[in-house]
Amino acid sequence: MKKILGFLRTTIAGGVLFLLPLVLLIIILGKGNQLILKISAPLAKFLPDRILGFDGSKVLAILLLLLICFVSGLIFTSGRVRKMVGSLEDNVLSNVPGYSLMKSIVAGVLGEKLEQNMVPVLVRDGDSLSIGFLVEEDKEYSVVFFPEAPKHDSGEVKLVLSSAVKKIDISSNIVAKSLKTFGRGALQWTK
């Protein structure tokens, strides 16, 4: 009976830890959408109902969202704001499962180089090579995250000899796409 209760408790806790960030993201996006629509509603009265076949208020909301993203990006270039966001990431977001990897992949999609970007690597293990993401390294050892295919957001972390690690000049998002197709295209990285 204790085993069943323990299994139920850990399974439910795992489900909560998995769903919580997802639900929070959906709630935040929903609230953001409501806020943007409220802000754009007075301006939408001056626009035609249809713009290029789309609802005028929705087009305005999307343009307003892009403007907010642009202004936020300008604000983020401030050292003080960047420091506050870094503190938030270190203390809160780093505890969200898969956040660092997702941030690295999104940065790769956008063509950004992050200070703590997880660099794609090939790790020699006998006669084979394993695909991974370099977390940190020193002269003797490296910490590498080895994702599972086809889901790249789970896997295992290993300490490996730094001499066995080969950095590949491929963006994280391309490696993630390759993992979704069980490594298709990875042979090109060995050359």
C-alpha positions in Angstrom: 0.0 0.0 0.0 2.9 2.4 0.8 4.5 1.7 -2.6 1.2 2.6 -4.3 0.8 5.8 -2.3 4.4 6.7 -2.9 4.0 6.0 -6.6 0.8 8.1 -6.8 2.4 11.0 -4.8 5.6 11.2 -7.0 3.6 10.8 -10.2 1.2 13.6 -9.3 4.0 15.8 -8.1 5.8 15.2 -11.4 2.7 16.1 -13.3 2.2 19.3 -11.4 5.9 20.3 -11.9 5.5 19.6 -15.6 2.2 21.4 -16.1 2.8 24.4 -13.8 5.1 26.3 -16.1 2.9 25.5 -19.1 -0.3 26.7 -17.3 1.5 29.8 -16.1 2.6 30.6 -19.6 -0.9 30.1 -21.0 -2.4 32.3 -18.2 0.2 35.1 -18.8 -0.3 35.0 -22.6 -4.1 35.1 -22.1 -3.9 38.1 -19.7 -1.4 39.8 -22.1 -3.8 39.3 -25.0 -6.7 40.8 -22.9 -4.6 43.8 -21.9 -3.4 44.4 -25.5 -7.0 44.2 -26.8 -8.1 46.7 -24.1 -5.3 49.1 -25.0 -5.9 48.8 -28.7 -9.8 49.0 -28.6 -10.0 52.9 -28.5 -7.5 53.1 -31.4 -9.3 50.5 -33.4 -12.4 52.7 -33.6 -10.4 54.9 -36.1 -9.5 51.9 -38.3 -11.7 50.1 -40.8 -13.2 46.9 -39.7 -11.2 44.9 -42.1 -7.5 45.5 -43.1 -6.3 43.2 -45.9 -9.1 40.8 -45.0 -8.2 40.7 -41.3 -10.1 42.1 -38.3 -8.7 45.6 -37.8 -8.6 45.5 -34.0 -6.6 42.2 -34.1 -4.1 43.7 -36.6 -3.7 46.7 -34.4 -3.2 44.5 -31.3 -0.5 42.5 -33.1 1.2 45.7 -34.2 1.0 47.1 -30.7 2.5 43.8 -29.3 5.4 44.1 -31.7 5.9 47.7 -30.6 5.9 46.6 -27.0 8.5 43.9 -27.8 10.7 46.4 -29.6 10.5 48.9 -26.7 11.2 46.1 -24.2 14.2 45.1 -26.3 15.5 48.7 -26.1 14.9 48.8 -22.3 16.7 45.4 -22.0 19.9 46.9 -23.4 20.2 48.9 -20.2 22.8 47.3 -17.9 20.6 47.7 -14.8 17.6 46.0 -16.4 19.8 43.2 -17.8 21.1 42.6 -14.3 17.6 42.4 -12.9 16.5 40.0 -15.6 19.6 37.9 -15.0 18.8 37.7 -11.3 15.3 36.7 -12.1 16.6 33.9 -14.4 19.1 32.7 -11.9 16.8 32.6 -8.9 13.4 31.7 -10.5 13.4 30.7 -14.1 16.4 28.4 -13.8 14.2 26.2 -11.6 11.7 25.7 -14.5 12.5 22.4 -16.2 14.1 22.8 -19.6 14.2 26.7 -19.4 18.0 27.0 -20.1 17.7 24.6 -23.1 14.7 26.4 -24.5 16.3 29.8 -24.0 19.4 28.5 -25.9 17.3 27.1 -28.8 15.2 30.3 -29.1 18.4 32.4 -29.1 19.7 30.1 -31.9 16.5 30.7 -33.9 16.9 34.5 -33.5 20.6 34.3 -34.3 21.6 35.6 -30.9 24.7 34.6 -29.0 24.1 34.2 -25.3 26.7 34.4 -22.6 25.6 31.0 -21.2 24.4 29.5 -24.4 24.4 25.7 -24.4 26.8 24.9 -27.3 26.0 21.8 -29.4 28.7 19.2 -29.2 29.6 15.7 -30.3 31.1 13.5 -27.6 33.3 10.6 -28.5 32.4 7.4 -26.6 34.4 4.5 -27.9 33.5 4.0 -31.6 30.4 6.3 -31.5 29.6 9.9 -31.1 26.8 11.3 -29.0 24.9 14.5 -29.6 24.8 16.8 -26.6 24.8 20.4 -25.3 27.9 21.7 -23.5 26.8 23.2 -20.2 30.2 24.2 -18.8 33.8 23.1 -19.3 37.3 23.4 -17.9 40.6 21.9 -19.0 40.0 18.4 -17.7 36.2 17.8 -17.6 33.1 19.1 -19.3 29.4 19.0 -18.2 27.3 17.9 -21.1 23.5 17.5 -21.4 22.6 14.5 -23.6 19.0 15.0 -24.8 16.7 12.1 -25.7 15.3 11.9 -29.2 12.8 12.9 -30.3 12.1 15.0 -27.3 15.1 17.2 -26.7 13.9 18.6 -23.4 14.7 15.6 -21.3 17.8 13.4 -21.1 20.8 13.1 -18.8 23.7 15.1 -17.7 27.2 13.7 -17.6 30.7 14.8 -16.7 33.0 13.7 -19.5 36.6 14.3 -20.4 37.0 17.6 -22.2 39.3 15.9 -24.7 36.3 13.8 -25.9 34.1 16.8 -26.6 34.0 18.4 -30.0 32.1 21.7 -30.4 30.1 21.8 -33.6 29.4 25.1 -35.4 25.6 24.5 -35.7 22.9 26.5 -33.9 21.0 24.9 -31.0 17.7 25.1 -32.9 19.1 23.0 -35.8 20.3 20.4 -33.4 16.9 20.4 -31.7 15.2 19.9 -35.1 17.6 17.0 -35.9 16.8 15.3 -32.6 13.0 15.5 -33.4 13.8 13.4 -36.5 16.0 11.0 -34.6 19.2 12.6 -35.7 18.5 13.2 -39.4 21.2 15.5 -40.8 23.7 14.9 -38.0 26.2 13.1 -40.3 27.0 16.5 -41.8 28.3 17.7 -38.4 31.1 15.1 -38.3 32.9 16.6 -41.3 
